[in-house]
Amino acid sequence: MTISGYFAPLKNEEYEFIARACANEKNVTILVLEPKVFFIKLLQKELMGLPVKLETGKKPKGTLLSDAPAASLFDLKDTREASLAAIMKNNRLLKKLIQPMMNEKRYLHSLSVAETAKKLAESHGYDPKRAYRAGLLHDILKKYSEEENDELLRRYNDSHLSAPAQIKHAYTAPYFLREVCHFDDEEILNAIYHHSDGESEDILARILYIADKREPLRKIDDGILETAMVDLEKGYALLEKNVERYLIEKYGVTGVYKNKNR
């Protein structure tokens, strides 16, 4: 028996269907259709223990278990924890899954931040894949309205309700990633949490803060990124002063947002 379809990721009813097929058939083949071949490793984990053979191929005639692959991380909230854990560690999948969560400009910015963070990480002996992942994920809730972000803050950390609306997404994203996506890389979560206020001294937080403010698509040629590639702390210090001047000139305020209740 051959079961074919797009698995993105495996839903409970699909798993139960395959389990029943294995009980009734001697040979069950799961044919994962293009272009969702990248879920093959995820399926191997999901189907562990079942006597199935996994293959990939172009669309044949067969039984379609699902023709509606998950569109974004928002769609994965009810997925099994094992599925999410595998997805959240795969940068290639994350690139696809964050795209529907953003407009084109924000998506291109996120890719540019990820690439810039990767280069900074390589320059300073940090894991480039984790830095890239932090860049991909840092703005996933930027599309949320202030009301939606406030709802999350009331649930998890109401000390940031007084933060400027434009940076609340930085404080809510880690809770979404941890609670909904079962993402447990605390260093990345911390970097995302502080990517707007720059308050963390962790190396990844510094990397993401600089990458977010000076990725190439912003077209700010002030030498800060080049300095940071050589000396991360010096680049961070220069950027902080630059942000301070910007806030004074544009908003007439002094200092980035500081959480008084920390």
C-alpha positions as CSV (number, residue, x, y, z in Angstrom):
1,M,0.0,0.0,0.0
2,T,1.3,3.4,-0.9
3,I,0.1,6.5,0.9
4,S,1.1,9.8,-0.8
5,G,0.7,13.4,0.3
6,Y,2.3,16.6,1.6
7,F,3.2,16.1,5.3
8,A,3.9,19.4,7.0
9,P,4.1,18.2,9.7
10,L,2.3,15.0,10.5
11,K,-1.1,15.6,12.0
12,N,-2.6,13.3,14.7
13,E,-5.4,12.0,12.3
14,E,-2.7,11.3,9.6
15,Y,-0.6,9.3,12.1
16,E,-3.7,7.3,13.2
17,F,-4.5,6.6,9.5
18,I,-1.0,5.4,8.9
19,A,-1.0,3.2,12.0
20,R,-4.3,1.6,10.9
21,A,-2.8,0.9,7.5
22,C,0.3,-0.7,9.0
23,A,-2.0,-3.0,11.1
24,N,-3.9,-4.1,8.0
25,E,-1.2,-4.1,5.3
26,K,2.1,-6.0,5.2
27,N,4.0,-3.3,3.2
28,V,3.2,0.3,3.7
29,T,5.1,3.0,1.8
30,I,4.8,6.7,2.6
31,L,5.5,8.8,-0.5
32,V,6.3,12.4,0.5
33,L,5.5,14.6,-2.5
34,E,7.5,17.4,-3.9
35,P,8.2,20.1,-2.9
36,K,8.0,19.1,0.8
37,V,10.9,16.6,0.7
38,F,12.5,18.5,3.6
39,F,10.0,16.9,6.0
40,I,11.4,13.4,5.4
41,K,13.7,13.5,8.5
42,L,10.9,14.9,10.6
43,L,8.6,12.1,9.4
44,Q,11.3,9.5,10.3
45,K,11.1,10.6,13.9
46,E,7.3,10.9,13.9
47,L,6.8,7.4,12.4
48,M,9.5,5.7,14.6
49,G,8.3,2.2,15.6
50,L,5.8,1.8,12.7
51,P,6.8,-0.6,9.9
52,V,6.8,1.9,7.0
53,K,9.1,2.7,4.2
54,L,9.6,6.4,3.4
55,E,10.2,7.7,-0.1
56,T,10.0,11.0,-2.0
57,G,8.7,11.7,-5.4
58,K,6.5,13.7,-7.7
59,K,2.8,13.6,-7.4
60,P,1.3,10.2,-8.5
61,K,-2.2,8.9,-8.2
62,G,-2.8,7.9,-4.6
63,T,-4.3,8.7,-1.2
64,L,-3.7,12.3,-0.2
65,L,-3.5,12.6,3.5
66,S,-3.2,16.3,3.5
67,D,-2.9,18.9,0.7
68,A,-2.6,21.9,3.0
69,P,1.0,22.2,4.4
70,A,1.5,24.4,7.4
71,A,1.9,28.0,6.3
72,S,3.8,29.4,9.3
73,L,4.8,28.9,12.9
74,F,1.4,30.1,13.9
75,D,-0.1,27.0,12.2
76,L,2.1,24.7,14.2
77,K,0.8,25.5,17.7
78,D,-1.1,22.2,18.0
79,T,1.7,20.1,16.6
80,R,3.4,17.5,18.6
81,E,6.4,18.7,20.6
82,A,8.7,16.4,18.8
83,S,7.8,17.9,15.4
84,L,8.3,21.4,16.6
85,A,11.6,20.6,18.3
86,A,12.9,19.3,15.0
87,I,11.6,22.2,12.9
88,M,13.0,24.8,15.3
89,K,16.5,23.5,14.8
90,N,16.3,23.6,11.0
91,N,17.1,27.0,9.6
92,R,16.0,26.0,6.1
93,L,12.6,25.2,7.4
94,L,12.4,28.3,9.5
95,K,13.1,30.5,6.5
96,K,10.0,29.1,4.9
97,L,7.8,29.1,7.9
98,I,8.4,32.7,9.0
99,Q,7.7,34.2,5.6
100,P,3.9,34.1,5.8
101,M,4.2,35.8,9.2
102,M,5.7,39.0,7.8
103,N,5.3,41.4,4.9
104,E,7.9,41.3,2.2
105,K,10.0,44.1,3.6
106,R,10.1,42.6,7.1
107,Y,10.9,39.1,5.7
108,L,13.8,40.5,3.7
109,H,15.0,42.4,6.7
110,S,14.9,39.2,8.8
111,L,17.0,37.3,6.2
112,S,19.5,40.2,6.1
113,V,19.7,40.3,9.9
114,A,20.2,36.5,10.0
115,E,23.0,36.7,7.4
116,T,24.7,39.7,9.2
117,A,24.5,37.9,12.5
118,K,26.0,34.9,11.0
119,K,29.0,36.9,9.7
120,L,29.5,38.6,13.0
121,A,29.4,35.2,14.8
122,E,32.0,33.8,12.4
123,S,34.2,36.8,13.2
124,H,34.0,36.3,16.9
125,G,34.1,32.5,17.3
126,Y,30.4,32.0,18.0
127,D,28.1,29.4,16.4
128,P,27.0,30.9,13.1
129,K,24.0,28.6,12.8
130,R,22.5,29.8,16.1
131,A,23.2,33.4,15.3
132,Y,21.5,33.0,11.9
133,R,18.5,31.3,13.7
134,A,18.2,34.2,16.1
135,G,18.2,36.7,13.2
136,L,15.4,34.7,11.5
137,L,13.2,34.6,14.5
138,H,13.8,38.1,16.1
139,D,10.8,39.8,14.4
140,I,8.2,37.0,14.2
141,L,5.7,38.9,16.3
142,K,6.4,42.3,14.7
143,K,3.2,42.0,12.8
144,Y,1.2,41.7,16.0
145,S,-0.8,44.8,17.0
146,E,0.0,46.5,20.3
147,E,-3.2,45.0,21.7
148,E,-2.1,41.5,20.8
149,N,1.3,42.0,22.3
150,D,-0.2,43.5,25.4
151,E,-2.4,40.4,25.8
152,L,0.8,38.2,25.8
153,L,2.5,40.6,28.2
154,R,-0.3,40.4,30.7
155,R,-0.1,36.7,30.5
156,Y,3.6,36.4,30.9
157,N,5.3,39.6,32.0
158,D,3.2,42.7,32.6
159,S,6.3,44.8,33.6
160,H,6.8,45.6,29.9
161,L,3.3,47.0,29.3
162,S,4.7,50.5,29.5
163,A,7.3,49.8,26.8
164,P,7.0,51.7,23.5
165,A,4.6,49.9,21.2
166,Q,7.3,49.5,18.5
167,I,9.5,47.3,20.7
168,K,7.0,45.2,22.5
169,H,7.4,42.4,19.9
170,A,10.9,41.8,21.3
171,Y,9.5,41.0,24.7
172,T,6.6,38.8,23.6
173,A,8.4,36.7,20.9
174,P,10.4,34.6,23.4
175,Y,7.2,33.6,25.3
176,F,5.6,32.7,22.0
177,L,8.6,30.6,21.0
178,R,9.0,28.9,24.3
179,E,5.3,28.2,25.1
180,V,3.9,27.6,21.6
181,C,6.9,26.4,19.6
182,H,8.6,24.4,22.4
183,F,11.8,26.3,21.5
184,D,14.3,26.0,24.4
185,D,17.5,27.7,23.3
186,E,17.7,30.2,26.2
187,E,20.6,32.0,24.7
188,I,18.7,32.8,21.5
189,L,15.5,33.6,23.5
190,N,17.5,36.1,25.6
191,A,19.0,37.7,22.5
192,I,15.6,38.1,20.9
193,Y,14.2,39.6,24.2
194,H,16.9,42.2,24.2
195,H,17.3,42.9,20.5
196,S,15.5,46.3,20.8
197,D,16.8,47.5,24.1
198,G,20.4,46.2,23.9
199,E,20.5,45.5,27.6
200,S,22.1,42.1,27.6
201,E,25.8,41.5,27.8
202,D,25.7,38.0,26.2
203,I,27.7,37.7,23.0
204,L,24.7,36.5,20.9
205,A,22.6,39.4,22.3
206,R,25.3,41.9,21.2
207,I,25.5,40.2,17.8
208,L,21.8,40.3,17.2
209,Y,21.4,43.9,18.5
210,I,24.1,45.1,16.1
211,A,22.9,43.0,13.2
212,D,19.3,44.3,13.6
213,K,20.4,47.9,13.6
214,R,23.0,47.7,10.9
215,E,22.1,45.0,8.4
216,P,22.9,46.2,4.8
217,L,19.3,46.8,3.7
218,R,19.1,49.7,6.2
219,K,21.7,51.4,4.0
220,I,23.4,53.1,7.0
221,D,27.1,53.6,6.1
222,D,28.7,54.8,9.4
223,G,31.4,52.1,9.9
224,I,29.7,50.6,13.0
225,L,29.1,47.2,11.4
226,E,32.7,47.1,10.1
227,T,34.0,48.0,13.5
228,A,31.9,45.4,15.1
229,M,33.3,42.7,12.8
230,V,36.7,43.4,14.3
231,D,35.8,44.5,17.8
232,L,32.3,43.5,18.9
233,E,32.2,45.6,22.1
234,K,33.6,48.7,20.4
235,G,31.0,48.4,17.7
236,Y,28.2,47.9,20.3
237,A,29.4,51.0,22.3
238,L,29.4,53.1,19.1
239,L,25.9,51.9,18.2
240,E,24.5,52.7,21.6
241,K,25.7,56.3,21.3
242,N,24.3,56.5,17.8
243,V,20.9,55.2,19.0
244,E,21.0,57.7,21.8
245,R,21.5,60.6,19.4
246,Y,18.7,59.2,17.1
247,L,16.2,59.1,20.0
248,I,17.0,62.7,21.0
249,E,16.8,64.0,17.5
250,K,13.6,62.2,16.4
251,Y,11.6,61.8,19.7
252,G,13.2,64.3,22.1
253,V,13.9,61.6,24.6
254,T,17.1,60.5,26.3
255,G,18.1,56.8,26.6
256,V,16.6,53.6,25.2
257,Y,13.7,52.0,27.0
258,K,14.8,50.5,30.4
259,N,12.6,48.2,32.3
260,K,12.5,49.7,35.8
261,N,11.1,46.5,37.3
262,R,14.0,44.3,36.3
